[in-house]
Amino acid sequence: MDQITIKDIARLCGVGVSTVSRAINNHPDINEETKQMILDTIRKYNYVPNNSARNLKRSDSKTIAVLIKGISNPFFADMIQVFEREISRKKYSFVLQHVEEDEDEVDVAIQLEKEKRLKGIVFLGGLSSHTDEKMKQISVPFVISTVDAPSLKRKYASVTVDDEKESFRMTEYLLECGHKKIALLAAARQDASIGLMRVKGYKRALEQHGIPYDEGLVLYTEGQPTYSMESGYAMAMRLLQSGKEFTCIYAISDSVAVGACKALFNAGKKIPDDYSVASFDGLPMTEYYEPSITTMRQPRKEMAEATIKLLFDLIRKKPVEFRQVYEAELVVRQSTKRIR
């Protein structure tokens, strides 16, 4: 059922529409078992009740939603500004929806689509591990931004860098600088999105250069927000306390790298004299940090502009290039050095 109605819920439950309405509004005049059955059916079919037909007609149907997973990551800040500017310029409303790390962004999108009568959706972060069957439940045009989706068999609109390839390039640069023991500060262990791709690139570079993969040199976020300075600090402290030998830290994002630098300084270490540090994203903080941090810079604003153009082309049913992949730029700065 594409757009399930209250009548459909009533039919599926074998009750009247008024009974469904009482369950939705938590009316006391309904059997508890019946109410629970109705609510379970509503959740199963992603039915979102409208407040009233009058409110539905009055609601703004020219609305674009941006669902952001990983709101602690400052990488998205510039992109959100571009989204808001470009959407407003086209006389559409802009809705920013934060998706928690343990939430299913597709479920959030389906509910928001019905509540706001969306014209289109941008998924920012997340979305690498969903099935085609799941994605088919979204009935409006959407673009997956900053994340590739190799697990999906169908062709979906996406704007991204090749995270595995660019992570391979960063790791290879560090290997060419003479670093053989590179510690990786990664996302959460269960991450099936950007974090997983960057870990894969790291592993592939080690393999191609004949360096054995050491699981003890890969640390994952535990309890802190992913892509945060807090998680970078905590992971670097765990690394130092482990006693593992390493000459370089490769952080999965710039914020994580800044947190790691703080941990190294607190431990009395110097960068890059004692340890080199490299990261990913290319945020301004890496240029102004002391020492400035070597990073893989993504073209954030260009990707954001391409995302919105692609979405509106889909809305207008124009022919599009579905998968748009941008090149990142390796920016070498003071935080890395060559060793023998």
N, C-alpha and C positions, 0 to 999 in steps of 0.2 A: 504493500500500500504506500503510494507516494505521499499523499497528504491525508493522513488518517483523521477522522472526525469523531466527535463525541458519539454520534450514532454508531460508528464502527466499533467503538469501545463497548457500547451498550450491547451490541449484537454479539461480540466476542465473549462477553461475560454472561450473556443470557439474562440481562436485566433491562429495565427501562432507562431512558435518557435522564429522567429525574433522579434515579438512584445513583447514576454516575455523577451527576451534579452534586448530590449530597455528599458523596465520597470525596470529591475534589475540594469541597468547601468545609470538610470536617464537621458535617451536620450531625448532631447527636442522634437523630432519628434514623439510624441505619445500623444493621447488624455488623459487628466488628469483623467477622470473618469475610462477609461480603465486601466490606470496605477495603480490606487488605487485598482481596482478589482483584478488585478494580484497580487499585493503585499499582499492583504488580503488573497488570496488563498495560497500564499507561506507561510505565517505565520500559517495558519490553518493546513497545511499538513507538517509543519516543514521541508520544502525543503531548503537545503543549497546549493547554486550554487557553482560549482567548478570553479576555475579560468580558467582552460583549461585541456584538456585530458592529455597533456604533464606533467603539474604540478601534476595531480593526480597519474600518473605512477611513478613520481619521489618522491612523498611524502613517508615518513617513515611509513610502515604498522606495525612495531613492537613498538607500543606506548601504554603505560598505563597512564591513566589520574586519578589523585586524585582530587576529587571535595570536597573542604572544606567549610563548612558552620559554621561560628563562628570563623573567623580567629583571632579575638582579644583574644581568649582563649588560653593561653600558654600551656594548657594540650596537644595540638596537636603537639607541636614543636618536641618532641622526636620521636613521631610516624612518622612524615614526614621524619625525618632523616633516620629512618629504611626503610621506603618505598623507598626512593631515592637510598639507598645503595643496597637493595635487588633487585630492578628493574634493576639497572645498572649491578649488578653481573650476571644477566640472559641475558645481552646484549640487553635489551630493552630500549627505550627512556622513559623519565619520564616527564609528564606534570602536573603542579600544577595549578588548576583553583579555584580561590576564588569565592564563590557564596554569593551574598548579602543576608541579612536576609529576604528581601521582594521578592527575586527571587525564581522561581520554579527550584529546582536543577535537576529535570528530564528533563525539557525543555533545560536547559543548557547542560546536558549530551547528549541529542539527537543531538543538534547542533554540539557539540564538536566531537561526534562520527563520523559524516560525514566529518567535516573539517579535522580531523587528521587521519581518518581511524583507529580508535582505535582497539586494541585487547582486552582491558579490562578496567574496571572502578572500582575505590574505592570511595564510598560515605562516607565521614568523617563528622559526624554531620548531623542533619536534618533527613528527610525521614521517619517520623513515621506516616504521615497522608495521604499518597498517596494510590490510588486505584490500584487493580490488572490490570485494563484496562490501566492505565497510565504506569505502570511498563513494560507492554508487549511491549511498543513502543521501549524499549532499546533492540537492537538486538545482543549485545556482552555480554560476561560474566561480572558479577559485584558482588561486595561484599559490604554489608552495615556494616561499622565498627563503633564501640562505641555506636551504637543506636539499640535498639530492635524495631521491627516493628509489634506489635500485631494486628494492624488494617488490615494487609494484609492476605488474606485467603490462597494464594499460599505459598509454601515454598521457601524462598529466602535465599541465603547465607549471614550469618551475624556472626560477632564476637563482643561480647559485655559483659558487666556485666549486671546483672538484676538490673536496676536502682531503680525500685520501692522497690525491696527486700532490697537492700543495704541502701536506704534512710530510710526504716522502721527500719533497724538495728541501724542506727545512732540515729534516734529519740528515739528509745527504750532505748538506752544507756543513753541518756540525761534524760529521764524520770526516769530511775533507779537511776540516780544521785540526784534525788529529784526535778528536774525542772518541774514545772507544766505549766509555762507560757513561752513557747518557741517561739520566733519570727523567722519566716522563710523569708529569703531574696531570692526570686525566680527569674526565668527568665522573659521574657516578658509574659504578660497575655495570648496572643494568641499562645504561644508556644505549639506545639503538639508533641514535641520530648522529649529529655532528661529532660527538665525542668518539663514537665507535669508528667513524671514518678516519679520524685523525690518529687514533691508535693503530689502525690498519696500515696507514701510510708509514708510521714510525717502524712497525714490525717489518714491513716490506723492504725499507731502506737498510735495516740491519741485515736482513737475509741476503740482499744483493751484494752487500759489502763483506759478507762472511763473518759477521759479528753474531755470536750466539745471543738469543733473546733471553734476558734475565728478568723473570717475573718480579723479583724483589726490587727492581729499579722502576717498576710501574706502580704508582700510587693513585688511588681513586678517592673521590670526594666521599666523606663519611659524616653525615649530619649537618654539614654547612650548605648554604645555597651554592649550586653549581655555577661555575664561571665567576666566582667572587674572590676578592682579596682575602677574605676570611678563610675560604677553603684552601687557597694557595699557601697561606701561612701555616695552617694546620698540617697540610701534606708535607711541606718542606721540613717542619719540625719533626714529623714522624720519620722522614727520610734521614735526617741528621741523627736522630736517636737510634735508628736501626743499626748504625755502624757500617752500612754498605758503602763501598768505595764508589765514587763517581767524580767526574770532572766538570760535568755540565748538567744543568736543569733545562729541560724543554717543557714549558708550561703550555697547556692547551688553549689558553686565552691570555690576553694582556693583563686582565685583572688578577688572574691567578699568579702571573709572573711577579706582579708588584707585591703581592702577599708573600711570595717565596723570597723575594729580595729582603723584605723586612725580617723574615726568620733568619736568613743568613747573616744579616747585620747584627741581629740580637745575639747570634752565636759567636760574634767576633770575627766573622769571615769577610773578606773583601771580594768585590766583583769588578773585573774578571780575574784578579790575581789568584784567588783561591778557587773560585768556581765561575764558569761562564753561565749566563742565563739567556734563553731565547724564548720567544712566545709567538702567538698567532692572533691576528685581527688587524693590527695597525692603527690602534686608537691614538689620539694626540698625547695621552698620558705617557706613552712610551718614549716620545721625543723629548718631553720636558722632565722626565724622571732623571735622577742622578745616581748612577750613570745611565745614559740613554740606552734603551733596550732594543736589541735586534729582534725584528718581528716579521711576520708574513702579512703584508697589508692587503686587505680586501677593499675593492672599490665600493664602499657602502652606499654612497649617494647615487652613483650610477645604477647600482643594482636595485635600489628603491624606486628610482624613476622608471626603470625597465619593468619592474613588477607591476606598477600601477598602469603603465601603458598596455602591458599584456592583458591585465584584467579587463580594462575597458574595451580592448579589441575583442575579447571573448564575449563580453556583454553585448557588443554591437554585431557579434557574429562575423567578424572579419577573419580572414585567413591569418594564422599566426605560426611562428616558430615556437613549438611547445617547450623545448628544453634549451634554455639560454645559459651558457656556462661562461663565466668571466675568469680572466687570469688574475692571480694574486701577484704581488710584487715583494720579493725578498729585500728587506731594508736592513742592511748591516750597520750596527751602531757600536757603542762602547762596551756593551755588556758581554760581548763574546771575544775570545782571543784564540789564536792558533797555538797549539802546543806540540811538542815533539811526539 
